Amino acid sequence: MSTAMTGHTPTTPTEHEDRSGWLATGAGVFGALAMTSCCILPLVLVSFGVTGVFIGQLTALYAYKWVTFSLATLALAYGFWKAYRPVPKDACTDGTCARPVDRGLMRGVLWGALIIVLLALVFPIFSPFLLTF
């Protein structure tokens, strides 16, 4: 059975690059959430009413803050590179750009993840002032 009859087109390198852009964006978001696991995440969980011994154990992840920060930075840098790099004109000559990636959504998610990472970095500095009220 040919690909014209099944309606399935073979995977091209351009489609793989589009998925890798979303994969990089997801890695950036995951890195941002990992950054908040020691400081902000326990505070958010308690404010939503989630309690338990495991919340106190999340503060032990503070020792790995710089590891998660470096991984989040690498993932965000790769995601921003994939989101902002120009698409070569010759990549679209064979019709593979018929369904382009929504780069606006990808950029918005990456900027949100970057803000979360920056908040996780400055939260230990400002938390004594915020939690004394």
Secondary structure as the mmCIF struct_conf table of DSSP 4:
data_model
#
loop_
_struct_conf.conf_type_id
_struct_conf.id
_struct_conf.beg_label_comp_id
_struct_conf.beg_label_asym_id
_struct_conf.beg_label_seq_id
_struct_conf.end_label_comp_id
_struct_conf.end_label_asym_id
_struct_conf.end_label_seq_id
HELX_RH_AL_P HELX_RH_AL_P1 THR A 3 THR A 6
TURN_TY1_P TURN_TY1_P1 GLY A 7 GLY A 7
HELX_LH_PP_P HELX_LH_PP_P1 HIS A 8 THR A 11
HELX_RH_AL_P HELX_RH_AL_P2 PRO A 13 THR A 36
TURN_TY1_P TURN_TY1_P2 SER A 37 CYS A 39
HELX_RH_AL_P HELX_RH_AL_P3 ILE A 40 SER A 47
TURN_TY1_P TURN_TY1_P3 PHE A 48 GLY A 49
BEND BEND1 GLY A 52 GLY A 52
HELX_RH_AL_P HELX_RH_AL_P4 VAL A 53 GLN A 57
HELX_RH_3T_P HELX_RH_3T_P1 LEU A 58 TYR A 64
HELX_RH_AL_P HELX_RH_AL_P5 LYS A 65 TYR A 84
BEND BEND2 ARG A 85 ARG A 85
HELX_LH_PP_P HELX_LH_PP_P2 PRO A 86 PRO A 88
HELX_RH_3T_P HELX_RH_3T_P2 LYS A 89 CYS A 92
TURN_TY1_P TURN_TY1_P4 THR A 93 ASP A 94
BEND BEND3 GLY A 95 GLY A 95
TURN_TY1_P TURN_TY1_P5 THR A 96 CYS A 97
BEND BEND4 ALA A 98 ARG A 99
HELX_RH_AL_P HELX_RH_AL_P6 ARG A 103 LEU A 130
TURN_TY1_P TURN_TY1_P6 LEU A 131 THR A 132
#
